[in-house]
Amino acid sequence: MGKEEVLRRIREAEAEVQALIEEAERERDAILAKARRDADRSVEEGIAAADRAAERALGEAREAARQESEALIVKGRRAIESDRAAAERRLPQAADRLIEEFERNVSKG
């Protein structure tokens, strides 16, 4: 084999190696791009799941607050009714005391 034949084969081998390197780089770039897309999708899915969980927790907290508020309102209304009933029971005594005080002031004066 002559010198030129050896040089030609070397150039062909170099061209094949260069083609393999370029193909490997394209594959690497494609794999990295897919990995980035997958990572982005995973992050987006994680954020969406966290948002759904937060909405669910917020809804549950709102419902618990509503129920507690209703319970406090019922308790307050019961206390008001109890106080009103007690005041109504004491009304005749209060009226008697006012009359007595009035009569005492009138007789002193």
PLY file of the C-alpha trace (Angstrom):
ply
format ascii 1.0
element vertex 109
property float x
property float y
property float z
element edge 108
property int vertex1
property int vertex2
end_header
0.00 0.00 0.00
1.35 3.37 -1.01
1.77 6.46 1.06
-1.18 8.18 -0.57
-3.40 5.17 0.05
-2.45 5.23 3.75
-3.16 8.97 3.96
-6.52 8.50 2.23
-7.51 5.75 4.66
-6.41 7.92 7.60
-8.53 10.79 6.29
-11.50 8.43 5.85
-11.02 7.08 9.36
-10.79 10.61 10.73
-13.97 11.56 8.85
-15.76 8.51 10.25
-14.56 9.35 13.76
-15.67 12.96 13.30
-19.09 11.77 12.09
-19.38 9.48 15.13
-18.40 12.34 17.45
-20.98 14.65 15.87
-23.68 11.97 16.13
-22.75 11.35 19.78
-22.94 15.10 20.47
-26.37 15.32 18.81
-27.58 12.37 20.90
-26.13 13.95 24.04
-27.87 17.24 23.26
-31.16 15.45 22.59
-30.87 13.49 25.85
-30.08 16.66 27.80
-32.97 18.53 26.19
-35.35 15.68 27.04
-34.03 15.55 30.59
-34.59 19.31 30.96
-38.14 19.00 29.58
-38.84 16.09 31.92
-37.43 18.04 34.87
-39.51 21.09 33.96
-42.62 18.92 33.65
-41.88 17.31 37.01
-41.47 20.71 38.65
-44.72 21.95 37.08
-46.55 18.82 38.22
-45.11 19.24 41.71
-46.21 22.87 41.84
-49.67 21.93 40.59
-49.94 19.18 43.20
-48.82 21.59 45.92
-51.37 24.14 44.72
-54.13 21.52 44.83
-53.07 20.46 48.33
-52.99 24.08 49.49
-56.46 24.72 48.04
-57.76 21.59 49.74
-56.21 22.61 53.08
-57.55 26.15 52.71
-61.03 24.81 52.00
-60.86 22.56 55.03
-59.63 25.45 57.20
-62.42 27.69 55.93
-65.01 25.01 56.68
-63.59 24.48 60.17
-63.64 28.25 60.79
-67.23 28.47 59.53
-68.33 25.65 61.81
-66.53 27.17 64.79
-68.07 30.57 64.02
-71.54 29.04 63.86
-70.96 27.23 67.15
-69.83 30.48 68.80
-72.87 32.32 67.45
-75.20 29.64 68.83
-73.38 29.74 72.17
-73.61 33.55 72.24
-77.32 33.51 71.42
-77.93 31.01 74.20
-76.01 33.20 76.65
-78.01 36.26 75.56
-81.29 34.40 76.01
-80.19 33.15 79.42
-79.15 36.66 80.50
-82.41 38.12 79.16
-84.47 35.53 81.03
-82.54 36.21 84.24
-83.02 39.96 83.79
-86.75 39.49 83.20
-86.97 37.41 86.37
-85.25 40.23 88.31
-87.34 43.00 86.72
-90.13 43.01 89.37
-87.53 43.25 92.17
-85.74 46.08 90.36
-89.02 47.93 89.88
-89.86 47.47 93.59
-86.45 48.88 94.58
-86.89 51.86 92.28
-90.30 52.59 93.78
-88.89 52.22 97.32
-85.99 54.55 96.50
-88.37 57.05 94.91
-90.69 56.96 97.95
-87.71 57.42 100.29
-86.52 60.44 98.31
-90.02 61.92 98.21
-90.53 61.46 101.95
-87.13 63.08 102.73
-87.75 65.90 100.72
0 1
1 2
2 3
3 4
4 5
5 6
6 7
7 8
8 9
9 10
10 11
11 12
12 13
13 14
14 15
15 16
16 17
17 18
18 19
19 20
20 21
21 22
22 23
23 24
24 25
25 26
26 27
27 28
28 29
29 30
30 31
31 32
32 33
33 34
34 35
35 36
36 37
37 38
38 39
39 40
40 41
41 42
42 43
43 44
44 45
45 46
46 47
47 48
48 49
49 50
50 51
51 52
52 53
53 54
54 55
55 56
56 57
57 58
58 59
59 60
60 61
61 62
62 63
63 64
64 65
65 66
66 67
67 68
68 69
69 70
70 71
71 72
72 73
73 74
74 75
75 76
76 77
77 78
78 79
79 80
80 81
81 82
82 83
83 84
84 85
85 86
86 87
87 88
88 89
89 90
90 91
91 92
92 93
93 94
94 95
95 96
96 97
97 98
98 99
99 100
100 101
101 102
102 103
103 104
104 105
105 106
106 107
107 108
